[in-house]
Amino acid sequence: MGHGFRATREGVSVHLDAAEAGVLRSLVASMVLDVVEPGETGDDPLERALRIGPATEPTDPVLARLFPSAYADDDAASAEFRRYTEGDLRDAKRADALTLIETAAGGQVTLTTEQAQAWLRALNDLRLVLGVRLEVTEDTHEEIAGMGDDDPRYPAFVTYDWLTYLQDTLVQALW
């Protein structure tokens, strides 16, 4: 693992070896693109034109984490908000994931500010998905510290930790 992101005159840069770039592309493709389907709309032509989708909250815990209810105390308002925004949110998450996939390569990777922002959002989504699947809690760091490398969960937790490191250094490089 390299030194993380750093600010440059062109934007931000990071050095990734070929394996790290491949892991990033693979994880984003399988854990974000495969999970976040394009936004659905109804059969009504106006609904399709305005990208109005279903109002139901996802039952999949990963999707519920990626698309939480906007109003915890008001189910009707939350459903209405979801209906008008989730399709566009899904499309934006997919676009961010594709930006990361298209720009992650072995060697020195230099990103514009716009690309870096897309990476930041894609890394966040990836960490949310992985965090739900691994049942990450505030105590996870302590659990990893006590975990032997022979534990079958160890590679997944180390990957989650690496993604956290990348996201943290990217935030620092951007600000």
ChimeraX commands (.cxc) that place a marker at each C-alpha (Angstrom):
marker #1 position 0.00,0.00,0.00 radius 0.5
marker #1 position 1.33,3.40,-1.00 radius 0.5
marker #1 position 1.19,6.70,0.75 radius 0.5
marker #1 position -2.36,7.60,-0.19 radius 0.5
marker #1 position -3.59,10.63,-2.06 radius 0.5
marker #1 position -1.77,13.94,-2.17 radius 0.5
marker #1 position -2.65,17.31,-3.64 radius 0.5
marker #1 position -0.96,18.30,-6.91 radius 0.5
marker #1 position -1.22,21.25,-9.28 radius 0.5
marker #1 position -3.41,19.14,-11.57 radius 0.5
marker #1 position -5.74,17.96,-8.78 radius 0.5
marker #1 position -4.86,14.96,-6.61 radius 0.5
marker #1 position -2.73,11.90,-7.23 radius 0.5
marker #1 position -2.11,8.48,-5.78 radius 0.5
marker #1 position 0.25,5.68,-6.67 radius 0.5
marker #1 position -1.49,2.33,-7.01 radius 0.5
marker #1 position 0.19,-0.89,-7.96 radius 0.5
marker #1 position -1.59,-2.93,-10.62 radius 0.5
marker #1 position -3.11,-5.31,-8.05 radius 0.5
marker #1 position -4.52,-2.44,-5.97 radius 0.5
marker #1 position -6.07,-0.83,-9.05 radius 0.5
marker #1 position -7.54,-4.18,-10.06 radius 0.5
marker #1 position -9.01,-4.75,-6.60 radius 0.5
marker #1 position -10.59,-1.27,-6.64 radius 0.5
marker #1 position -12.12,-1.75,-10.09 radius 0.5
marker #1 position -13.38,-5.23,-9.23 radius 0.5
marker #1 position -14.89,-4.20,-5.89 radius 0.5
marker #1 position -16.64,-1.15,-7.32 radius 0.5
marker #1 position -18.00,-3.17,-10.24 radius 0.5
marker #1 position -19.26,-6.05,-8.11 radius 0.5
marker #1 position -20.34,-4.19,-4.97 radius 0.5
marker #1 position -21.65,-0.91,-6.34 radius 0.5
marker #1 position -22.55,-1.27,-10.04 radius 0.5
marker #1 position -24.05,-4.74,-9.60 radius 0.5
marker #1 position -26.07,-3.61,-6.55 radius 0.5
marker #1 position -27.19,-0.17,-7.70 radius 0.5
marker #1 position -29.33,-0.88,-10.72 radius 0.5
marker #1 position -30.37,2.04,-12.92 radius 0.5
marker #1 position -33.31,3.97,-11.53 radius 0.5
marker #1 position -36.75,2.60,-12.35 radius 0.5
marker #1 position -39.71,4.66,-13.44 radius 0.5
marker #1 position -43.37,3.89,-13.87 radius 0.5
marker #1 position -45.13,3.15,-17.16 radius 0.5
marker #1 position -46.61,6.63,-17.38 radius 0.5
marker #1 position -44.78,8.74,-20.01 radius 0.5
marker #1 position -44.68,11.76,-17.68 radius 0.5
marker #1 position -43.19,9.64,-14.88 radius 0.5
marker #1 position -40.53,8.36,-17.30 radius 0.5
marker #1 position -39.75,11.87,-18.54 radius 0.5
marker #1 position -39.44,13.28,-15.01 radius 0.5
marker #1 position -37.64,10.15,-13.68 radius 0.5
marker #1 position -40.33,9.52,-11.05 radius 0.5
marker #1 position -39.80,6.10,-9.51 radius 0.5
marker #1 position -41.27,3.82,-6.87 radius 0.5
marker #1 position -41.82,5.12,-3.36 radius 0.5
marker #1 position -41.12,1.89,-1.50 radius 0.5
marker #1 position -38.13,1.65,0.82 radius 0.5
marker #1 position -35.63,-1.06,-0.16 radius 0.5
marker #1 position -35.79,-4.27,1.85 radius 0.5
marker #1 position -32.16,-5.17,1.07 radius 0.5
marker #1 position -30.05,-3.81,3.98 radius 0.5
marker #1 position -27.30,-2.70,1.57 radius 0.5
marker #1 position -29.73,-0.68,-0.56 radius 0.5
marker #1 position -31.40,0.68,2.55 radius 0.5
marker #1 position -27.98,1.96,3.68 radius 0.5
marker #1 position -27.20,3.48,0.27 radius 0.5
marker #1 position -30.68,5.02,-0.04 radius 0.5
marker #1 position -31.85,5.76,3.51 radius 0.5
marker #1 position -35.20,7.32,4.32 radius 0.5
marker #1 position -35.03,11.08,4.11 radius 0.5
marker #1 position -37.46,11.66,6.97 radius 0.5
marker #1 position -37.16,9.18,9.83 radius 0.5
marker #1 position -40.34,10.42,11.52 radius 0.5
marker #1 position -42.55,10.81,8.44 radius 0.5
marker #1 position -43.02,7.75,6.25 radius 0.5
marker #1 position -45.27,9.55,3.75 radius 0.5
marker #1 position -42.82,12.42,3.21 radius 0.5
marker #1 position -39.93,9.96,2.98 radius 0.5
marker #1 position -41.77,7.89,0.35 radius 0.5
marker #1 position -42.61,11.00,-1.68 radius 0.5
marker #1 position -38.99,12.21,-1.49 radius 0.5
marker #1 position -37.74,8.75,-2.57 radius 0.5
marker #1 position -40.16,8.68,-5.47 radius 0.5
marker #1 position -38.76,11.89,-6.93 radius 0.5
marker #1 position -35.05,11.48,-6.13 radius 0.5
marker #1 position -33.96,7.84,-6.01 radius 0.5
marker #1 position -33.70,7.35,-9.77 radius 0.5
marker #1 position -31.33,10.28,-10.13 radius 0.5
marker #1 position -29.37,9.21,-7.02 radius 0.5
marker #1 position -28.93,5.73,-8.49 radius 0.5
marker #1 position -27.72,7.17,-11.79 radius 0.5
marker #1 position -25.26,9.47,-9.98 radius 0.5
marker #1 position -23.87,6.58,-7.91 radius 0.5
marker #1 position -23.40,4.53,-11.07 radius 0.5
marker #1 position -21.66,7.44,-12.83 radius 0.5
marker #1 position -19.28,7.91,-9.88 radius 0.5
marker #1 position -18.50,4.18,-9.85 radius 0.5
marker #1 position -17.80,4.22,-13.59 radius 0.5
marker #1 position -15.47,7.20,-13.17 radius 0.5
marker #1 position -13.45,5.27,-10.60 radius 0.5
marker #1 position -13.39,2.14,-12.77 radius 0.5
marker #1 position -12.29,4.12,-15.84 radius 0.5
marker #1 position -9.53,6.05,-14.06 radius 0.5
marker #1 position -8.08,3.48,-11.62 radius 0.5
marker #1 position -4.87,2.12,-13.10 radius 0.5
marker #1 position -1.57,0.79,-11.92 radius 0.5
marker #1 position 1.08,3.48,-11.47 radius 0.5
marker #1 position 0.63,7.15,-10.75 radius 0.5
marker #1 position -3.03,8.15,-11.04 radius 0.5
marker #1 position -3.75,11.88,-11.29 radius 0.5
marker #1 position -7.35,12.99,-10.94 radius 0.5
marker #1 position -9.01,16.29,-11.65 radius 0.5
marker #1 position -11.03,17.76,-8.81 radius 0.5
marker #1 position -14.23,16.53,-10.47 radius 0.5
marker #1 position -12.86,13.00,-10.86 radius 0.5
marker #1 position -11.57,13.06,-7.27 radius 0.5
marker #1 position -15.03,14.04,-6.02 radius 0.5
marker #1 position -16.50,11.10,-7.97 radius 0.5
marker #1 position -13.88,8.79,-6.42 radius 0.5
marker #1 position -14.75,10.12,-2.99 radius 0.5
marker #1 position -18.43,9.34,-3.46 radius 0.5
marker #1 position -17.69,5.92,-5.04 radius 0.5
marker #1 position -15.30,4.97,-2.21 radius 0.5
marker #1 position -17.95,6.04,0.29 radius 0.5
marker #1 position -20.59,3.88,-1.42 radius 0.5
marker #1 position -18.19,0.94,-1.58 radius 0.5
marker #1 position -17.39,1.28,2.12 radius 0.5
marker #1 position -21.11,1.46,2.96 radius 0.5
marker #1 position -21.82,-1.73,1.01 radius 0.5
marker #1 position -18.85,-3.59,2.46 radius 0.5
marker #1 position -19.59,-2.23,5.93 radius 0.5
marker #1 position -23.14,-3.58,5.86 radius 0.5
marker #1 position -21.98,-6.96,4.59 radius 0.5
marker #1 position -19.24,-7.19,7.23 radius 0.5
marker #1 position -21.53,-5.79,9.94 radius 0.5
marker #1 position -18.98,-3.09,10.77 radius 0.5
marker #1 position -19.52,-1.31,14.07 radius 0.5
marker #1 position -17.58,1.22,16.11 radius 0.5
marker #1 position -15.76,-1.70,17.74 radius 0.5
marker #1 position -14.51,-3.15,14.45 radius 0.5
marker #1 position -11.01,-1.64,14.71 radius 0.5
marker #1 position -10.50,-3.39,18.04 radius 0.5
marker #1 position -11.83,-6.61,16.56 radius 0.5
marker #1 position -9.42,-6.39,13.61 radius 0.5
marker #1 position -6.49,-5.69,15.95 radius 0.5
marker #1 position -7.20,-8.92,17.80 radius 0.5
marker #1 position -7.93,-10.96,14.69 radius 0.5
marker #1 position -5.32,-13.39,13.39 radius 0.5
marker #1 position -4.48,-13.40,9.70 radius 0.5
marker #1 position -5.77,-16.99,9.61 radius 0.5
marker #1 position -9.29,-15.72,10.36 radius 0.5
marker #1 position -11.33,-16.09,7.13 radius 0.5
marker #1 position -12.80,-12.60,7.66 radius 0.5
marker #1 position -9.38,-10.96,7.94 radius 0.5
marker #1 position -8.85,-10.14,4.20 radius 0.5
marker #1 position -12.26,-8.48,3.96 radius 0.5
marker #1 position -11.68,-6.37,7.07 radius 0.5
marker #1 position -8.19,-5.37,5.92 radius 0.5
marker #1 position -9.69,-4.37,2.56 radius 0.5
marker #1 position -12.30,-2.27,4.37 radius 0.5
marker #1 position -9.53,-0.63,6.40 radius 0.5
marker #1 position -7.55,0.09,3.20 radius 0.5
marker #1 position -10.60,1.69,1.58 radius 0.5
marker #1 position -11.04,3.83,4.70 radius 0.5
marker #1 position -7.39,4.92,4.42 radius 0.5
marker #1 position -7.81,5.81,0.72 radius 0.5
marker #1 position -10.97,7.79,1.43 radius 0.5
marker #1 position -9.34,9.62,4.34 radius 0.5
marker #1 position -6.25,10.61,2.36 radius 0.5
marker #1 position -8.42,11.71,-0.55 radius 0.5
marker #1 position -10.48,13.95,1.74 radius 0.5
marker #1 position -7.27,15.45,3.16 radius 0.5
marker #1 position -5.81,16.00,-0.33 radius 0.5
marker #1 position -8.97,17.75,-1.52 radius 0.5
marker #1 position -9.19,20.05,1.49 radius 0.5
marker link #1:1,2 radius 0.2
marker link #1:2,3 radius 0.2
marker link #1:3,4 radius 0.2
marker link #1:4,5 radius 0.2
marker link #1:5,6 radius 0.2
marker link #1:6,7 radius 0.2
marker link #1:7,8 radius 0.2
marker link #1:8,9 radius 0.2
marker link #1:9,10 radius 0.2
marker link #1:10,11 radius 0.2
marker link #1:11,12 radius 0.2
marker link #1:12,13 radius 0.2
marker link #1:13,14 radius 0.2
marker link #1:14,15 radius 0.2
marker link #1:15,16 radius 0.2
marker link #1:16,17 radius 0.2
marker link #1:17,18 radius 0.2
marker link #1:18,19 radius 0.2
marker link #1:19,20 radius 0.2
marker link #1:20,21 radius 0.2
marker link #1:21,22 radius 0.2
marker link #1:22,23 radius 0.2
marker link #1:23,24 radius 0.2
marker link #1:24,25 radius 0.2
marker link #1:25,26 radius 0.2
marker link #1:26,27 radius 0.2
marker link #1:27,28 radius 0.2
marker link #1:28,29 radius 0.2
marker link #1:29,30 radius 0.2
marker link #1:30,31 radius 0.2
marker link #1:31,32 radius 0.2
marker link #1:32,33 radius 0.2
marker link #1:33,34 radius 0.2
marker link #1:34,35 radius 0.2
marker link #1:35,36 radius 0.2
marker link #1:36,37 radius 0.2
marker link #1:37,38 radius 0.2
marker link #1:38,39 radius 0.2
marker link #1:39,40 radius 0.2
marker link #1:40,41 radius 0.2
marker link #1:41,42 radius 0.2
marker link #1:42,43 radius 0.2
marker link #1:43,44 radius 0.2
marker link #1:44,45 radius 0.2
marker link #1:45,46 radius 0.2
marker link #1:46,47 radius 0.2
marker link #1:47,48 radius 0.2
marker link #1:48,49 radius 0.2
marker link #1:49,50 radius 0.2
marker link #1:50,51 radius 0.2
marker link #1:51,52 radius 0.2
marker link #1:52,53 radius 0.2
marker link #1:53,54 radius 0.2
marker link #1:54,55 radius 0.2
marker link #1:55,56 radius 0.2
marker link #1:56,57 radius 0.2
marker link #1:57,58 radius 0.2
marker link #1:58,59 radius 0.2
marker link #1:59,60 radius 0.2
marker link #1:60,61 radius 0.2
marker link #1:61,62 radius 0.2
marker link #1:62,63 radius 0.2
marker link #1:63,64 radius 0.2
marker link #1:64,65 radius 0.2
marker link #1:65,66 radius 0.2
marker link #1:66,67 radius 0.2
marker link #1:67,68 radius 0.2
marker link #1:68,69 radius 0.2
marker link #1:69,70 radius 0.2
marker link #1:70,71 radius 0.2
marker link #1:71,72 radius 0.2
marker link #1:72,73 radius 0.2
marker link #1:73,74 radius 0.2
marker link #1:74,75 radius 0.2
marker link #1:75,76 radius 0.2
marker link #1:76,77 radius 0.2
marker link #1:77,78 radius 0.2
marker link #1:78,79 radius 0.2
marker link #1:79,80 radius 0.2
marker link #1:80,81 radius 0.2
marker link #1:81,82 radius 0.2
marker link #1:82,83 radius 0.2
marker link #1:83,84 radius 0.2
marker link #1:84,85 radius 0.2
marker link #1:85,86 radius 0.2
marker link #1:86,87 radius 0.2
marker link #1:87,88 radius 0.2
marker link #1:88,89 radius 0.2
marker link #1:89,90 radius 0.2
marker link #1:90,91 radius 0.2
marker link #1:91,92 radius 0.2
marker link #1:92,93 radius 0.2
marker link #1:93,94 radius 0.2
marker link #1:94,95 radius 0.2
marker link #1:95,96 radius 0.2
marker link #1:96,97 radius 0.2
marker link #1:97,98 radius 0.2
marker link #1:98,99 radius 0.2
marker link #1:99,100 radius 0.2
marker link #1:100,101 radius 0.2
marker link #1:101,102 radius 0.2
marker link #1:102,103 radius 0.2
marker link #1:103,104 radius 0.2
marker link #1:104,105 radius 0.2
marker link #1:105,106 radius 0.2
marker link #1:106,107 radius 0.2
marker link #1:107,108 radius 0.2
marker link #1:108,109 radius 0.2
marker link #1:109,110 radius 0.2
marker link #1:110,111 radius 0.2
marker link #1:111,112 radius 0.2
marker link #1:112,113 radius 0.2
marker link #1:113,114 radius 0.2
marker link #1:114,115 radius 0.2
marker link #1:115,116 radius 0.2
marker link #1:116,117 radius 0.2
marker link #1:117,118 radius 0.2
marker link #1:118,119 radius 0.2
marker link #1:119,120 radius 0.2
marker link #1:120,121 radius 0.2
marker link #1:121,122 radius 0.2
marker link #1:122,123 radius 0.2
marker link #1:123,124 radius 0.2
marker link #1:124,125 radius 0.2
marker link #1:125,126 radius 0.2
marker link #1:126,127 radius 0.2
marker link #1:127,128 radius 0.2
marker link #1:128,129 radius 0.2
marker link #1:129,130 radius 0.2
marker link #1:130,131 radius 0.2
marker link #1:131,132 radius 0.2
marker link #1:132,133 radius 0.2
marker link #1:133,134 radius 0.2
marker link #1:134,135 radius 0.2
marker link #1:135,136 radius 0.2
marker link #1:136,137 radius 0.2
marker link #1:137,138 radius 0.2
marker link #1:138,139 radius 0.2
marker link #1:139,140 radius 0.2
marker link #1:140,141 radius 0.2
marker link #1:141,142 radius 0.2
marker link #1:142,143 radius 0.2
marker link #1:143,144 radius 0.2
marker link #1:144,145 radius 0.2
marker link #1:145,146 radius 0.2
marker link #1:146,147 radius 0.2
marker link #1:147,148 radius 0.2
marker link #1:148,149 radius 0.2
marker link #1:149,150 radius 0.2
marker link #1:150,151 radius 0.2
marker link #1:151,152 radius 0.2
marker link #1:152,153 radius 0.2
marker link #1:153,154 radius 0.2
marker link #1:154,155 radius 0.2
marker link #1:155,156 radius 0.2
marker link #1:156,157 radius 0.2
marker link #1:157,158 radius 0.2
marker link #1:158,159 radius 0.2
marker link #1:159,160 radius 0.2
marker link #1:160,161 radius 0.2
marker link #1:161,162 radius 0.2
marker link #1:162,163 radius 0.2
marker link #1:163,164 radius 0.2
marker link #1:164,165 radius 0.2
marker link #1:165,166 radius 0.2
marker link #1:166,167 radius 0.2
marker link #1:167,168 radius 0.2
marker link #1:168,169 radius 0.2
marker link #1:169,170 radius 0.2
marker link #1:170,171 radius 0.2
marker link #1:171,172 radius 0.2
marker link #1:172,173 radius 0.2
marker link #1:173,174 radius 0.2
marker link #1:174,175 radius 0.2
view
